Amino acid sequence: MTSQIYHDLREQLDQYSVGFPSTESGVEMKILEKLFSEPEAELYLNLSVMLETPKAVADRVGRPEQEIAGLLETMFEKGLVFRLKKDESVKYGAVPFVVGSYEYQVKCMDKEFAELFDQYLVEAFGREGIAQYAPLRTIPVNKSIDHAWPVTPYEDVRAIMQSKDKISVGDCICRVQQNLLDKGCGKPLEVCFMFGSHADFYVEKGMARFITKEEALRIIDSCDEAGLVPQPFVAQDAGGMCNCCGDCCGILRSIKMHPKPAEKVLTNYYAQVDVDACSACETCLDRCQMDAASIGDLGVAVINRDRCIGCGLCVSTCPSEAMSLKLKPESERREPPATGKDYFMQIASLRGKSLIPLNIIKKASS
């Protein structure tokens, strides 16, 4: 029988980001029991998403600072909390399941965890969490952009890279997970970027390596060639960017289940076909990660706008240059929040949740 502490932990994790919904099978409990010991679960319930020193946490829970510091460091090593080192200061904070502790398992995930996550994605997490509040947004691959119209810097993959002072790259957690199940797509693995303090965190934990802007841009080009969708974190000032495929990516797999993926992801573009130029070569069918492209009754490619997420993969390799990427009408465009903090606050409000730990809320109301 699952200890009550894990039910409380699930409830707390459900407050953050895309949530952590329950299932009839209880697979989410197995995930939590695999990730957290009971003492770690108990401490997580008393952590905030705001970074704090071990002393601040120890004072709040009434336990020795050295004990709390040791437990927090163990949780960092296990990918259960975020850690920020600055000069002599070390601070820790609670993280969501996605984007957070799930991604932090990239170097220690085993087949059992991969199977549990796959089951959870299908039963609830993909439908009720990721697809409803996708934490990544789709931007066009660079070669598909028509520079005749202005492109905001946060939607230009190369401009994003040029704007970052610190970049690291690591393996894609989704491809790692699917490879463990022998379902991998064979596409490049080391394609997930982190920026700033997130880059430091990943490198400190041995999950990534620092790279130059020049290498980052070369990787971006190789991702386009491989047919990967650039997806930065929802915020304009993104802390990271993935390069995703519809076969492995938890987010793309989740929204792909829906009849109208374009409604489930923040994207401001759509693909359009020049029917006079199209040769019906079907390259776009192979490149599209959402099954938005097909050959229509007229014998040329057609795009289902309900399924098109505006990545431009069909544009960058069209041999007859029949495909182009169009900016949506202004009334259909959506602007991402400025920062990651803004995103988490917006999502919490939309979901009727609070970023204040439930334990603190309960103590304040008692």
C-alpha positions as CSV (number, residue, x, y, z in Angstrom):
1,M,0.0,0.0,0.0
2,T,1.4,3.4,-1.0
3,S,2.3,5.6,2.0
4,Q,0.3,8.8,2.5
5,I,3.4,10.9,2.0
6,Y,3.4,10.0,-1.7
7,H,-0.3,11.0,-2.2
8,D,0.6,14.3,-0.6
9,L,3.6,14.6,-2.9
10,R,1.5,14.0,-5.9
11,E,-0.9,16.7,-4.8
12,Q,1.9,19.1,-4.4
13,L,3.5,18.3,-7.8
14,D,0.1,18.8,-9.4
15,Q,0.3,22.4,-8.3
16,Y,3.2,23.2,-10.6
17,S,3.6,23.7,-14.3
18,V,1.5,21.2,-16.4
19,G,0.5,19.3,-13.2
20,F,0.8,15.7,-12.1
21,P,-2.6,14.1,-12.6
22,S,-3.7,10.9,-10.9
23,T,-4.7,7.7,-12.7
24,E,-6.9,4.8,-12.0
25,S,-3.9,2.4,-12.3
26,G,-1.8,4.4,-9.9
27,V,1.2,4.4,-12.2
28,E,2.1,7.9,-11.0
29,M,2.6,6.5,-7.5
30,K,5.1,4.0,-8.8
31,I,7.0,6.9,-10.5
32,L,7.1,8.9,-7.2
33,E,8.2,5.9,-5.2
34,K,11.0,5.2,-7.6
35,L,12.2,8.8,-7.6
36,F,11.8,9.9,-4.0
37,S,12.6,8.2,-0.6
38,E,10.0,9.1,2.1
39,P,12.4,11.6,3.8
40,E,13.0,13.3,0.4
41,A,9.2,13.4,-0.3
42,E,8.6,14.9,3.2
43,L,11.2,17.6,2.6
44,Y,9.9,18.4,-0.9
45,L,6.6,19.2,0.6
46,N,8.3,22.0,2.6
47,L,10.2,23.5,-0.3
48,S,9.2,26.4,-2.4
49,V,9.8,27.0,-6.1
50,M,11.7,30.2,-4.9
51,L,15.3,29.4,-4.3
52,E,16.3,29.2,-0.6
53,T,19.4,28.4,1.5
54,P,19.5,25.2,3.5
55,K,19.4,27.3,6.7
56,A,16.2,29.0,5.6
57,V,14.6,25.6,4.9
58,A,15.9,24.2,8.2
59,D,14.6,27.1,10.2
60,R,11.2,26.7,8.7
61,V,10.9,22.9,9.3
62,G,12.7,23.0,12.7
63,R,15.5,20.6,11.9
64,P,19.3,20.9,12.0
65,E,20.8,22.9,9.1
66,Q,23.5,20.3,8.4
67,E,20.9,17.5,8.1
68,I,18.8,19.6,5.7
69,A,21.8,20.6,3.6
70,G,22.9,17.0,3.2
71,L,19.4,15.9,2.2
72,L,19.0,18.8,-0.3
73,E,22.4,17.9,-1.9
74,T,21.3,14.3,-2.2
75,M,18.0,15.4,-3.9
76,F,20.1,17.6,-6.2
77,E,22.2,14.6,-7.2
78,K,19.0,12.6,-7.9
79,G,17.5,15.4,-10.0
80,L,14.6,16.2,-7.6
81,V,15.4,19.9,-6.9
82,F,17.1,22.8,-8.7
83,R,20.4,24.1,-7.3
84,L,22.0,27.4,-7.9
85,K,25.6,28.1,-6.8
86,K,26.7,31.7,-6.7
87,D,30.0,32.7,-5.1
88,E,29.8,31.2,-1.6
89,S,26.0,30.8,-1.6
90,V,24.1,27.6,-2.4
91,K,20.3,27.7,-2.8
92,Y,17.8,25.0,-3.7
93,G,14.2,25.1,-5.0
94,A,11.4,22.7,-5.8
95,V,10.9,21.8,-9.5
96,P,7.8,20.5,-11.4
97,F,7.7,17.0,-12.8
98,V,7.8,18.6,-16.3
99,V,9.9,20.6,-17.0
100,G,11.9,19.5,-14.1
101,S,12.6,16.2,-12.3
102,Y,11.6,14.1,-15.4
103,E,14.2,15.8,-17.6
104,Y,16.8,15.6,-14.8
105,Q,16.7,11.8,-15.1
106,V,18.5,11.9,-18.5
107,K,21.7,10.2,-17.3
108,C,20.1,7.8,-14.8
109,M,16.8,6.7,-16.4
110,D,16.4,2.9,-16.7
111,K,14.0,0.7,-18.6
112,E,11.6,0.4,-15.6
113,F,11.2,4.2,-15.4
114,A,10.9,4.5,-19.2
115,E,8.0,2.0,-19.1
116,L,6.3,3.7,-16.2
117,F,6.5,7.1,-17.9
118,D,5.2,5.7,-21.2
119,Q,2.2,4.2,-19.4
120,Y,1.6,7.5,-17.5
121,L,1.8,9.6,-20.7
122,V,-0.9,7.5,-22.4
123,E,-3.2,7.2,-19.3
124,A,-3.3,10.8,-18.2
125,F,-0.2,12.9,-18.3
126,G,-0.2,13.5,-22.1
127,R,-3.9,14.2,-22.3
128,E,-4.5,16.1,-19.0
129,G,-1.1,17.8,-18.5
130,I,1.3,18.3,-21.4
131,A,-1.2,18.7,-24.2
132,Q,-3.4,21.2,-22.3
133,Y,-0.6,23.4,-21.1
134,A,2.5,22.6,-23.3
135,P,5.6,24.1,-21.6
136,L,7.4,24.4,-24.9
137,R,6.4,26.5,-27.9
138,T,7.1,25.9,-31.6
139,I,9.2,28.3,-33.6
140,P,10.2,27.9,-37.3
141,V,13.4,26.2,-38.4
142,N,15.6,29.0,-39.6
143,K,15.8,28.1,-43.3
144,S,12.0,28.3,-43.6
145,I,11.7,32.0,-42.5
146,D,10.7,34.6,-45.1
147,H,12.7,37.6,-44.0
148,A,10.4,39.8,-46.1
149,W,8.4,40.2,-42.9
150,P,9.7,41.0,-39.5
151,V,10.5,38.1,-37.2
152,T,10.7,38.7,-33.4
153,P,14.0,37.6,-31.9
154,Y,12.3,35.1,-29.6
155,E,10.9,33.3,-32.7
156,D,14.2,33.2,-34.5
157,V,16.3,30.2,-33.5
158,R,19.6,31.7,-34.5
159,A,18.8,35.0,-32.8
160,I,18.0,33.1,-29.6
161,M,21.4,31.4,-29.7
162,Q,23.2,34.7,-30.5
163,S,21.6,36.3,-27.5
164,K,22.9,33.8,-25.0
165,D,26.1,34.3,-23.0
166,K,26.2,30.7,-21.7
167,I,25.0,27.6,-23.6
168,S,25.2,23.9,-22.8
169,V,23.9,20.9,-24.8
170,G,22.8,17.5,-23.5
171,D,21.0,14.4,-24.6
172,C,17.2,14.6,-25.4
173,I,15.4,12.9,-22.4
174,C,12.6,11.8,-24.7
175,R,14.9,10.0,-27.1
176,V,16.7,8.4,-24.2
177,Q,13.4,7.2,-22.8
178,Q,12.2,5.8,-26.1
179,N,15.6,4.1,-26.9
180,L,15.3,2.2,-23.6
181,L,12.0,0.8,-24.9
182,D,13.5,0.0,-28.4
183,K,11.2,2.6,-29.9
184,G,13.8,5.2,-30.8
185,C,13.6,7.2,-34.0
186,G,17.3,7.2,-34.7
187,K,17.5,11.0,-34.9
188,P,20.4,12.9,-33.2
189,L,20.5,12.6,-29.4
190,E,22.6,15.5,-28.2
191,V,20.3,18.3,-29.2
192,C,18.8,19.9,-26.1
193,F,20.1,23.3,-25.2
194,M,20.2,25.0,-21.8
195,F,21.0,28.7,-21.2
196,G,22.4,30.7,-18.2
197,S,21.9,29.2,-14.8
198,H,20.1,26.3,-16.3
199,A,23.3,25.6,-18.4
200,D,25.3,25.7,-15.2
201,F,22.9,23.3,-13.4
202,Y,23.1,20.7,-16.2
203,V,26.8,20.8,-16.5
204,E,27.3,20.6,-12.7
205,K,25.1,17.6,-12.6
206,G,27.0,15.9,-15.5
207,M,24.0,16.1,-17.8
208,A,25.4,18.4,-20.4
209,R,28.6,20.2,-21.7
210,F,29.3,23.8,-22.4
211,I,29.5,24.8,-26.1
212,T,30.2,27.9,-28.1
213,K,27.6,29.8,-30.1
214,E,29.2,28.6,-33.3
215,E,28.8,24.9,-32.2
216,A,25.2,25.6,-31.2
217,L,24.4,27.0,-34.6
218,R,26.0,24.0,-36.3
219,I,23.8,21.7,-34.1
220,I,20.8,23.8,-35.1
221,D,21.5,23.2,-38.8
222,S,21.9,19.5,-38.2
223,C,18.6,19.4,-36.4
224,D,16.9,20.9,-39.4
225,E,18.5,18.4,-41.7
226,A,17.3,15.5,-39.4
227,G,13.8,16.8,-39.4
228,L,13.6,18.0,-35.7
229,V,11.2,20.8,-34.5
230,P,12.9,23.6,-32.5
231,Q,10.9,24.1,-29.3
232,P,12.2,26.6,-26.7
233,F,10.6,26.9,-23.3
234,V,7.4,29.0,-23.6
235,A,8.9,32.2,-22.2
236,Q,10.4,34.8,-24.5
237,D,13.6,34.7,-22.4
238,A,13.9,30.9,-22.6
239,G,16.0,29.0,-20.2
240,G,16.4,26.2,-22.7
241,M,15.4,24.8,-26.1
242,C,14.7,21.3,-27.3
243,N,14.7,19.9,-30.8
244,C,11.9,17.5,-31.0
245,C,10.4,14.7,-33.1
246,G,6.8,13.4,-33.3
247,D,8.0,9.8,-32.5
248,C,9.7,10.4,-29.2
249,C,9.0,13.9,-27.8
250,G,6.4,13.7,-24.9
251,I,5.0,17.0,-25.9
252,L,4.6,16.4,-29.6
253,R,3.4,12.8,-29.0
254,S,0.7,14.3,-26.7
255,I,-0.6,17.0,-28.9
256,K,-0.4,14.6,-31.9
257,M,-3.2,12.6,-30.3
258,H,-5.5,15.5,-30.7
259,P,-7.5,16.3,-33.9
260,K,-6.3,19.9,-33.7
261,P,-2.7,20.1,-32.6
262,A,-2.4,23.7,-33.7
263,E,-4.7,24.7,-30.8
264,K,-2.5,22.9,-28.3
265,V,0.8,24.6,-28.9
266,L,1.9,28.2,-29.0
267,T,2.8,28.9,-32.6
268,N,2.3,31.9,-34.8
269,Y,2.9,30.3,-38.3
270,Y,1.4,27.9,-40.7
271,A,2.5,26.2,-43.9
272,Q,1.0,27.0,-47.3
273,V,1.3,25.2,-50.6
274,D,1.8,26.8,-54.1
275,V,-0.3,24.2,-56.0
276,D,1.2,25.3,-59.3
277,A,4.7,24.6,-58.1
278,C,4.0,21.4,-56.2
279,S,5.4,18.2,-57.8
280,A,3.7,15.8,-55.3
281,C,7.1,14.4,-54.3
282,E,5.8,13.7,-50.8
283,T,8.9,15.1,-49.1
284,C,6.6,17.2,-46.9
285,L,4.7,14.1,-45.8
286,D,7.9,12.5,-44.5
287,R,9.1,15.7,-42.8
288,C,5.8,16.7,-41.0
289,Q,5.7,15.6,-37.4
290,M,2.0,16.2,-37.0
291,D,0.6,14.5,-40.1
292,A,-0.6,17.8,-41.3
293,A,0.6,17.3,-44.9
294,S,-1.1,14.9,-47.4
295,I,-1.7,14.6,-51.1
296,G,-5.1,15.9,-52.0
297,D,-7.7,15.1,-54.7
298,L,-5.9,17.4,-57.1
299,G,-2.7,15.3,-56.9
300,V,-0.7,18.0,-55.0
301,A,0.1,18.5,-51.3
302,V,-2.4,20.0,-49.0
303,I,-1.9,21.3,-45.4
304,N,-4.4,20.7,-42.7
305,R,-4.1,23.9,-40.7
306,D,-5.8,22.3,-37.7
307,R,-2.8,20.0,-37.5
308,C,0.0,22.4,-38.7
309,I,2.2,23.7,-35.9
310,G,4.2,26.1,-38.1
311,C,7.7,24.5,-37.7
312,G,8.7,24.9,-41.3
313,L,10.3,21.5,-41.7
314,C,8.3,21.0,-44.9
315,V,9.5,24.3,-46.3
316,S,13.3,23.9,-45.8
317,T,13.5,20.8,-47.9
318,C,10.8,21.2,-50.6
319,P,12.6,20.6,-53.9
320,S,10.2,22.6,-56.0
321,E,10.0,25.5,-53.4
322,A,6.2,25.0,-53.4
323,M,6.0,25.2,-49.6
324,S,6.2,28.5,-47.7
325,L,5.6,29.5,-44.1
326,K,3.0,32.2,-43.4
327,L,2.6,34.4,-40.4
328,K,-0.9,34.0,-38.9
329,P,-3.3,37.0,-38.9
330,E,-2.7,39.3,-36.0
331,S,-6.0,38.2,-34.4
332,E,-4.7,34.6,-34.2
333,R,-1.2,35.3,-32.9
334,R,-0.2,34.7,-29.3
335,E,2.7,36.3,-27.5
336,P,4.6,34.1,-25.0
337,P,5.1,35.4,-21.5
338,A,8.3,37.3,-20.9
339,T,10.0,35.0,-18.4
340,G,9.7,31.4,-17.0
341,K,8.4,32.8,-13.8
342,D,5.6,34.6,-15.7
343,Y,4.7,31.3,-17.5
344,F,4.4,29.4,-14.2
345,M,2.3,32.1,-12.7
346,Q,0.0,32.2,-15.8
347,I,-0.4,28.4,-15.9
348,A,-1.1,28.2,-12.1
349,S,-3.8,30.8,-12.5
350,L,-5.3,29.0,-15.5
351,R,-5.3,25.7,-13.6
352,G,-6.7,27.3,-10.4
353,K,-3.5,26.3,-8.6
354,S,-1.1,28.1,-6.3
355,L,2.7,28.2,-6.3
356,I,2.7,28.5,-2.5
357,P,3.5,25.0,-1.0
358,L,0.3,23.3,0.3
359,N,1.9,22.7,3.7
360,I,2.4,26.4,4.1
361,I,-1.2,27.2,3.0
362,K,-2.6,24.5,5.5
363,K,-0.5,25.9,8.4
364,A,-1.6,29.5,7.6
365,S,-5.3,28.4,7.6
366,S,-5.2,26.3,10.8
